[in-house]
């Protein structure tokens, strides 16, 4: 989407002129609503501000812009500003571009923030697989599967829950799902959180219905 120059300039100036947390949030929400590629540098800059609300709005704006935001996000990833990096990972996970997979693999397994691990786990299941070359796609999917199977052992239930969601989404794209089915079954019977057990059971039922549909 490309807004009129006057509208874009007005919303961009409002972000730059914001003098309160609420004012910044409102301005970023307006700018994000345009889903205009010209706003990418500003939205990425907002990720580094100490304003979670504005950061959420910026992430939503970047996800709305989609693929054009991926290269700038990867190029400007700030390894020294943890908050900015965490928000960038959430944006990359939401967009699903394969170029972000390496970062998501590392974040899902190793990031110290449960919210980042959760976002990365979800993102690993919803990568835009069709954007990967045919001869590379299967290997990429297996790498996501391996990471997600590992993340189902995370100490935080919300991360295990996200891994379950990611595994279900991934299984819907794979022809061989034995390892995922076995893992989900283990979660149903052995995870120590009822919410994770229930989500794993739901995933198994959804996958079973899909397989039944294919057989028909």
FIROZA-219647 format. One record per residue (C-alpha): residue number from 1; residue in three letters; x, y, z. Coordinates in nm, 2 decimals. Example, Ala and Ser with C-alpha at 12.3 -4.5 7.8 and 13.67 -1.06 7.14 Angstrom:
BEGIN
<kolkol: 1 | setor: ALA | u: 1.23 | v: -0.45 | w: 0.78>
<kolkol: 2 | setor: SER | u: 1.37 | v: -0.11 | w: 0.71>
This chain:
BEGIN
<kolkol: 1 | setor: UNK | u: 0.00 | v: 0.00 | w: 0.00>
<kolkol: 2 | setor: UNK | u: 0.12 | v: 0.35 | w: -0.08>
<kolkol: 3 | setor: UNK | u: -0.04 | v: 0.64 | w: 0.10>
<kolkol: 4 | setor: UNK | u: -0.05 | v: 0.99 | w: -0.04>
<kolkol: 5 | setor: UNK | u: 0.26 | v: 1.19 | w: 0.02>
<kolkol: 6 | setor: UNK | u: 0.07 | v: 1.43 | w: 0.24>
<kolkol: 7 | setor: UNK | u: -0.08 | v: 1.16 | w: 0.46>
<kolkol: 8 | setor: UNK | u: 0.25 | v: 0.97 | w: 0.49>
<kolkol: 9 | setor: UNK | u: 0.45 | v: 1.29 | w: 0.58>
<kolkol: 10 | setor: UNK | u: 0.18 | v: 1.38 | w: 0.84>
<kolkol: 11 | setor: UNK | u: 0.19 | v: 1.05 | w: 1.01>
<kolkol: 12 | setor: UNK | u: 0.57 | v: 1.03 | w: 0.99>
<kolkol: 13 | setor: UNK | u: 0.60 | v: 1.37 | w: 1.14>
<kolkol: 14 | setor: UNK | u: 0.36 | v: 1.28 | w: 1.42>
<kolkol: 15 | setor: UNK | u: 0.60 | v: 0.99 | w: 1.52>
<kolkol: 16 | setor: UNK | u: 0.90 | v: 1.23 | w: 1.52>
<kolkol: 17 | setor: UNK | u: 0.71 | v: 1.49 | w: 1.72>
<kolkol: 18 | setor: UNK | u: 0.55 | v: 1.26 | w: 1.98>
<kolkol: 19 | setor: UNK | u: 0.63 | v: 1.39 | w: 2.33>
<kolkol: 20 | setor: UNK | u: 0.46 | v: 1.12 | w: 2.54>
<kolkol: 21 | setor: UNK | u: 0.44 | v: 0.74 | w: 2.55>
<kolkol: 22 | setor: UNK | u: 0.07 | v: 0.75 | w: 2.45>
<kolkol: 23 | setor: UNK | u: 0.14 | v: 1.01 | w: 2.18>
<kolkol: 24 | setor: UNK | u: 0.41 | v: 0.79 | w: 2.04>
<kolkol: 25 | setor: UNK | u: 0.18 | v: 0.48 | w: 2.05>
<kolkol: 26 | setor: UNK | u: -0.10 | v: 0.66 | w: 1.87>
<kolkol: 27 | setor: UNK | u: 0.14 | v: 0.80 | w: 1.61>
<kolkol: 28 | setor: UNK | u: 0.30 | v: 0.46 | w: 1.54>
<kolkol: 29 | setor: UNK | u: -0.04 | v: 0.29 | w: 1.51>
<kolkol: 30 | setor: UNK | u: -0.14 | v: 0.55 | w: 1.25>
<kolkol: 31 | setor: UNK | u: 0.19 | v: 0.51 | w: 1.06>
<kolkol: 32 | setor: UNK | u: 0.16 | v: 0.13 | w: 1.07>
<kolkol: 33 | setor: UNK | u: -0.19 | v: 0.13 | w: 0.95>
<kolkol: 34 | setor: UNK | u: -0.07 | v: 0.27 | w: 0.61>
<kolkol: 35 | setor: UNK | u: 0.15 | v: -0.05 | w: 0.55>
<kolkol: 36 | setor: UNK | u: 0.37 | v: 0.18 | w: 0.34>
<kolkol: 37 | setor: UNK | u: 0.72 | v: 0.06 | w: 0.26>
<kolkol: 38 | setor: UNK | u: 0.85 | v: 0.41 | w: 0.32>
<kolkol: 39 | setor: UNK | u: 0.78 | v: 0.37 | w: 0.69>
<kolkol: 40 | setor: UNK | u: 1.01 | v: 0.07 | w: 0.73>
<kolkol: 41 | setor: UNK | u: 1.32 | v: 0.26 | w: 0.86>
<kolkol: 42 | setor: UNK | u: 1.11 | v: 0.45 | w: 1.12>
<kolkol: 43 | setor: UNK | u: 0.92 | v: 0.14 | w: 1.23>
<kolkol: 44 | setor: UNK | u: 1.25 | v: -0.04 | w: 1.28>
<kolkol: 45 | setor: UNK | u: 1.38 | v: 0.26 | w: 1.48>
<kolkol: 46 | setor: UNK | u: 1.07 | v: 0.24 | w: 1.71>
<kolkol: 47 | setor: UNK | u: 1.16 | v: -0.12 | w: 1.80>
<kolkol: 48 | setor: UNK | u: 1.45 | v: 0.02 | w: 1.99>
<kolkol: 49 | setor: UNK | u: 1.25 | v: 0.27 | w: 2.20>
<kolkol: 50 | setor: UNK | u: 1.15 | v: 0.19 | w: 2.55>
<kolkol: 51 | setor: UNK | u: 0.79 | v: 0.18 | w: 2.47>
<kolkol: 52 | setor: UNK | u: 0.64 | v: -0.17 | w: 2.44>
<kolkol: 53 | setor: UNK | u: 0.30 | v: -0.05 | w: 2.31>
<kolkol: 54 | setor: UNK | u: 0.47 | v: 0.14 | w: 2.03>
<kolkol: 55 | setor: UNK | u: 0.69 | v: -0.16 | w: 1.96>
<kolkol: 56 | setor: UNK | u: 0.39 | v: -0.39 | w: 1.92>
<kolkol: 57 | setor: UNK | u: 0.23 | v: -0.14 | w: 1.68>
<kolkol: 58 | setor: UNK | u: 0.56 | v: -0.12 | w: 1.48>
<kolkol: 59 | setor: UNK | u: 0.58 | v: -0.50 | w: 1.47>
<kolkol: 60 | setor: UNK | u: 0.23 | v: -0.52 | w: 1.33>
<kolkol: 61 | setor: UNK | u: 0.31 | v: -0.25 | w: 1.08>
<kolkol: 62 | setor: UNK | u: 0.62 | v: -0.44 | w: 0.96>
<kolkol: 63 | setor: UNK | u: 0.43 | v: -0.77 | w: 0.94>
<kolkol: 64 | setor: UNK | u: 0.16 | v: -0.59 | w: 0.73>
<kolkol: 65 | setor: UNK | u: 0.43 | v: -0.45 | w: 0.49>
<kolkol: 66 | setor: UNK | u: 0.57 | v: -0.81 | w: 0.47>
<kolkol: 67 | setor: UNK | u: 0.85 | v: -0.92 | w: 0.24>
<kolkol: 68 | setor: UNK | u: 1.00 | v: -0.57 | w: 0.17>
<kolkol: 69 | setor: UNK | u: 1.06 | v: -0.53 | w: 0.55>
<kolkol: 70 | setor: UNK | u: 1.28 | v: -0.84 | w: 0.58>
<kolkol: 71 | setor: UNK | u: 1.61 | v: -0.72 | w: 0.44>
<kolkol: 72 | setor: UNK | u: 1.60 | v: -0.40 | w: 0.64>
<kolkol: 73 | setor: UNK | u: 1.52 | v: -0.59 | w: 0.96>
<kolkol: 74 | setor: UNK | u: 1.81 | v: -0.84 | w: 0.90>
<kolkol: 75 | setor: UNK | u: 2.05 | v: -0.56 | w: 0.81>
<kolkol: 76 | setor: UNK | u: 1.97 | v: -0.34 | w: 1.10>
<kolkol: 77 | setor: UNK | u: 1.93 | v: -0.62 | w: 1.36>
<kolkol: 78 | setor: UNK | u: 2.08 | v: -0.47 | w: 1.68>
<kolkol: 79 | setor: UNK | u: 2.27 | v: -0.73 | w: 1.88>
<kolkol: 80 | setor: UNK | u: 2.35 | v: -0.47 | w: 2.15>
<kolkol: 81 | setor: UNK | u: 1.99 | v: -0.36 | w: 2.21>
<kolkol: 82 | setor: UNK | u: 1.82 | v: -0.67 | w: 2.33>
<kolkol: 83 | setor: UNK | u: 1.47 | v: -0.52 | w: 2.33>
<kolkol: 84 | setor: UNK | u: 1.50 | v: -0.41 | w: 1.97>
<kolkol: 85 | setor: UNK | u: 1.63 | v: -0.75 | w: 1.87>
<kolkol: 86 | setor: UNK | u: 1.35 | v: -0.93 | w: 2.04>
<kolkol: 87 | setor: UNK | u: 1.09 | v: -0.72 | w: 1.86>
<kolkol: 88 | setor: UNK | u: 1.27 | v: -0.77 | w: 1.53>
<kolkol: 89 | setor: UNK | u: 1.25 | v: -1.14 | w: 1.58>
<kolkol: 90 | setor: UNK | u: 0.88 | v: -1.12 | w: 1.64>
<kolkol: 91 | setor: UNK | u: 0.84 | v: -0.92 | w: 1.32>
<kolkol: 92 | setor: UNK | u: 1.04 | v: -1.17 | w: 1.12>
<kolkol: 93 | setor: UNK | u: 0.85 | v: -1.46 | w: 1.26>
<kolkol: 94 | setor: UNK | u: 0.52 | v: -1.30 | w: 1.17>
<kolkol: 95 | setor: UNK | u: 0.63 | v: -1.23 | w: 0.81>
<kolkol: 96 | setor: UNK | u: 0.76 | v: -1.58 | w: 0.76>
<kolkol: 97 | setor: UNK | u: 1.02 | v: -1.51 | w: 0.50>
<kolkol: 98 | setor: UNK | u: 1.28 | v: -1.80 | w: 0.47>
<kolkol: 99 | setor: UNK | u: 1.57 | v: -1.55 | w: 0.50>
<kolkol: 100 | setor: UNK | u: 1.48 | v: -1.52 | w: 0.87>
<kolkol: 101 | setor: UNK | u: 1.49 | v: -1.89 | w: 0.94>
<kolkol: 102 | setor: UNK | u: 1.85 | v: -1.90 | w: 1.07>
<kolkol: 103 | setor: UNK | u: 1.77 | v: -1.63 | w: 1.32>
<kolkol: 104 | setor: UNK | u: 1.45 | v: -1.80 | w: 1.43>
<kolkol: 105 | setor: UNK | u: 1.63 | v: -2.14 | w: 1.47>
<kolkol: 106 | setor: UNK | u: 1.88 | v: -1.98 | w: 1.71>
<kolkol: 107 | setor: UNK | u: 1.62 | v: -1.77 | w: 1.89>
<kolkol: 108 | setor: UNK | u: 1.38 | v: -2.06 | w: 1.95>
<kolkol: 109 | setor: UNK | u: 1.66 | v: -2.28 | w: 2.10>
<kolkol: 110 | setor: UNK | u: 1.88 | v: -2.03 | w: 2.28>
<kolkol: 111 | setor: UNK | u: 1.72 | v: -1.69 | w: 2.35>
<kolkol: 112 | setor: UNK | u: 1.69 | v: -1.62 | w: 2.72>
<kolkol: 113 | setor: UNK | u: 1.35 | v: -1.45 | w: 2.68>
<kolkol: 114 | setor: UNK | u: 1.06 | v: -1.68 | w: 2.68>
<kolkol: 115 | setor: UNK | u: 0.86 | v: -1.44 | w: 2.47>
<kolkol: 116 | setor: UNK | u: 1.12 | v: -1.44 | w: 2.20>
<kolkol: 117 | setor: UNK | u: 1.15 | v: -1.82 | w: 2.21>
<kolkol: 118 | setor: UNK | u: 0.77 | v: -1.84 | w: 2.19>
<kolkol: 119 | setor: UNK | u: 0.75 | v: -1.61 | w: 1.88>
<kolkol: 120 | setor: UNK | u: 1.04 | v: -1.79 | w: 1.71>
<kolkol: 121 | setor: UNK | u: 0.88 | v: -2.13 | w: 1.77>
<kolkol: 122 | setor: UNK | u: 0.56 | v: -2.02 | w: 1.61>
<kolkol: 123 | setor: UNK | u: 0.75 | v: -1.86 | w: 1.33>
<kolkol: 124 | setor: UNK | u: 0.94 | v: -2.18 | w: 1.25>
<kolkol: 125 | setor: UNK | u: 0.62 | v: -2.36 | w: 1.16>
<kolkol: 126 | setor: UNK | u: 0.48 | v: -2.09 | w: 0.93>
<kolkol: 127 | setor: UNK | u: 0.77 | v: -2.00 | w: 0.71>
<kolkol: 128 | setor: UNK | u: 0.67 | v: -1.93 | w: 0.35>
<kolkol: 129 | setor: UNK | u: 0.80 | v: -2.27 | w: 0.22>
<kolkol: 130 | setor: UNK | u: 0.69 | v: -2.20 | w: -0.13>
<kolkol: 131 | setor: UNK | u: 0.95 | v: -1.92 | w: -0.15>
<kolkol: 132 | setor: UNK | u: 1.23 | v: -2.18 | w: -0.10>
<kolkol: 133 | setor: UNK | u: 1.38 | v: -2.35 | w: -0.41>
<kolkol: 134 | setor: UNK | u: 1.24 | v: -2.70 | w: -0.46>
<kolkol: 135 | setor: UNK | u: 1.58 | v: -2.87 | w: -0.40>
<kolkol: 136 | setor: UNK | u: 1.63 | v: -2.68 | w: -0.07>
<kolkol: 137 | setor: UNK | u: 1.28 | v: -2.68 | w: 0.07>
<kolkol: 138 | setor: UNK | u: 1.28 | v: -3.03 | w: 0.23>
<kolkol: 139 | setor: UNK | u: 1.61 | v: -2.97 | w: 0.42>
<kolkol: 140 | setor: UNK | u: 1.47 | v: -2.63 | w: 0.55>
<kolkol: 141 | setor: UNK | u: 1.16 | v: -2.80 | w: 0.67>
<kolkol: 142 | setor: UNK | u: 1.35 | v: -3.07 | w: 0.85>
<kolkol: 143 | setor: UNK | u: 1.57 | v: -2.81 | w: 1.02>
<kolkol: 144 | setor: UNK | u: 1.26 | v: -2.64 | w: 1.15>
<kolkol: 145 | setor: UNK | u: 1.12 | v: -2.98 | w: 1.26>
<kolkol: 146 | setor: UNK | u: 1.44 | v: -3.07 | w: 1.45>
<kolkol: 147 | setor: UNK | u: 1.44 | v: -2.73 | w: 1.63>
<kolkol: 148 | setor: UNK | u: 1.07 | v: -2.75 | w: 1.72>
<kolkol: 149 | setor: UNK | u: 1.11 | v: -3.11 | w: 1.86>
<kolkol: 150 | setor: UNK | u: 1.38 | v: -2.98 | w: 2.08>
<kolkol: 151 | setor: UNK | u: 1.18 | v: -2.68 | w: 2.19>
<kolkol: 152 | setor: UNK | u: 0.90 | v: -2.90 | w: 2.32>
<kolkol: 153 | setor: UNK | u: 1.13 | v: -2.97 | w: 2.61>
<kolkol: 154 | setor: UNK | u: 1.16 | v: -2.60 | w: 2.70>
<kolkol: 155 | setor: UNK | u: 1.12 | v: -2.53 | w: 3.07>
<kolkol: 156 | setor: UNK | u: 0.85 | v: -2.27 | w: 3.00>
<kolkol: 157 | setor: UNK | u: 0.50 | v: -2.40 | w: 2.91>
<kolkol: 158 | setor: UNK | u: 0.42 | v: -2.11 | w: 2.69>
<kolkol: 159 | setor: UNK | u: 0.72 | v: -2.19 | w: 2.47>
<kolkol: 160 | setor: UNK | u: 0.63 | v: -2.56 | w: 2.46>
<kolkol: 161 | setor: UNK | u: 0.27 | v: -2.45 | w: 2.36>
<kolkol: 162 | setor: UNK | u: 0.41 | v: -2.24 | w: 2.08>
<kolkol: 163 | setor: UNK | u: 0.63 | v: -2.53 | w: 1.96>
<kolkol: 164 | setor: UNK | u: 0.32 | v: -2.75 | w: 1.95>
<kolkol: 165 | setor: UNK | u: 0.15 | v: -2.49 | w: 1.73>
<kolkol: 166 | setor: UNK | u: 0.46 | v: -2.47 | w: 1.51>
<kolkol: 167 | setor: UNK | u: 0.48 | v: -2.84 | w: 1.48>
<kolkol: 168 | setor: UNK | u: 0.11 | v: -2.87 | w: 1.37>
<kolkol: 169 | setor: UNK | u: 0.16 | v: -2.60 | w: 1.11>
<kolkol: 170 | setor: UNK | u: 0.47 | v: -2.77 | w: 0.98>
<kolkol: 171 | setor: UNK | u: 0.32 | v: -3.12 | w: 0.97>
<kolkol: 172 | setor: UNK | u: 0.04 | v: -2.98 | w: 0.75>
<kolkol: 173 | setor: UNK | u: 0.32 | v: -2.92 | w: 0.49>
<kolkol: 174 | setor: UNK | u: 0.52 | v: -3.24 | w: 0.53>
<kolkol: 175 | setor: UNK | u: 0.47 | v: -3.57 | w: 0.37>
<kolkol: 176 | setor: UNK | u: 0.65 | v: -3.76 | w: 0.65>
<kolkol: 177 | setor: UNK | u: 0.51 | v: -3.67 | w: 0.99>
<kolkol: 178 | setor: UNK | u: 0.59 | v: -3.97 | w: 1.21>
<kolkol: 179 | setor: UNK | u: 0.83 | v: -3.78 | w: 1.44>
<kolkol: 180 | setor: UNK | u: 0.59 | v: -3.50 | w: 1.49>
<kolkol: 181 | setor: UNK | u: 0.30 | v: -3.73 | w: 1.57>
<kolkol: 182 | setor: UNK | u: 0.52 | v: -3.92 | w: 1.82>
<kolkol: 183 | setor: UNK | u: 0.62 | v: -3.60 | w: 1.98>
<kolkol: 184 | setor: UNK | u: 0.27 | v: -3.46 | w: 2.01>
<kolkol: 185 | setor: UNK | u: 0.15 | v: -3.79 | w: 2.15>
<kolkol: 186 | setor: UNK | u: 0.43 | v: -3.77 | w: 2.42>
<kolkol: 187 | setor: UNK | u: 0.32 | v: -3.42 | w: 2.50>
<kolkol: 188 | setor: UNK | u: -0.04 | v: -3.53 | w: 2.55>
<kolkol: 189 | setor: UNK | u: 0.06 | v: -3.80 | w: 2.79>
<kolkol: 190 | setor: UNK | u: 0.36 | v: -3.66 | w: 2.97>
<kolkol: 191 | setor: UNK | u: 0.37 | v: -3.28 | w: 2.96>
<kolkol: 192 | setor: UNK | u: 0.32 | v: -3.14 | w: 3.31>
<kolkol: 193 | setor: UNK | u: 0.08 | v: -2.86 | w: 3.19>
<kolkol: 194 | setor: UNK | u: -0.28 | v: -2.93 | w: 3.10>
<kolkol: 195 | setor: UNK | u: -0.29 | v: -2.65 | w: 2.85>
<kolkol: 196 | setor: UNK | u: 0.00 | v: -2.79 | w: 2.65>
<kolkol: 197 | setor: UNK | u: -0.15 | v: -3.14 | w: 2.67>
<kolkol: 198 | setor: UNK | u: -0.48 | v: -3.01 | w: 2.53>
<kolkol: 199 | setor: UNK | u: -0.31 | v: -2.82 | w: 2.25>
<kolkol: 200 | setor: UNK | u: -0.11 | v: -3.12 | w: 2.15>
<kolkol: 201 | setor: UNK | u: -0.43 | v: -3.33 | w: 2.15>
<kolkol: 202 | setor: UNK | u: -0.60 | v: -3.07 | w: 1.93>
<kolkol: 203 | setor: UNK | u: -0.31 | v: -3.08 | w: 1.69>
<kolkol: 204 | setor: UNK | u: -0.32 | v: -3.46 | w: 1.66>
<kolkol: 205 | setor: UNK | u: -0.70 | v: -3.44 | w: 1.59>
<kolkol: 206 | setor: UNK | u: -0.65 | v: -3.17 | w: 1.32>
<kolkol: 207 | setor: UNK | u: -0.37 | v: -3.37 | w: 1.16>
<kolkol: 208 | setor: UNK | u: -0.58 | v: -3.69 | w: 1.17>
<kolkol: 209 | setor: UNK | u: -0.87 | v: -3.51 | w: 1.00>
<kolkol: 210 | setor: UNK | u: -0.64 | v: -3.38 | w: 0.73>
<kolkol: 211 | setor: UNK | u: -0.50 | v: -3.73 | w: 0.66>
<kolkol: 212 | setor: UNK | u: -0.85 | v: -3.87 | w: 0.65>
<kolkol: 213 | setor: UNK | u: -0.94 | v: -3.61 | w: 0.39>
<kolkol: 214 | setor: UNK | u: -0.64 | v: -3.69 | w: 0.18>
<kolkol: 215 | setor: UNK | u: -0.72 | v: -4.06 | w: 0.18>
<kolkol: 216 | setor: UNK | u: -1.07 | v: -3.99 | w: 0.07>
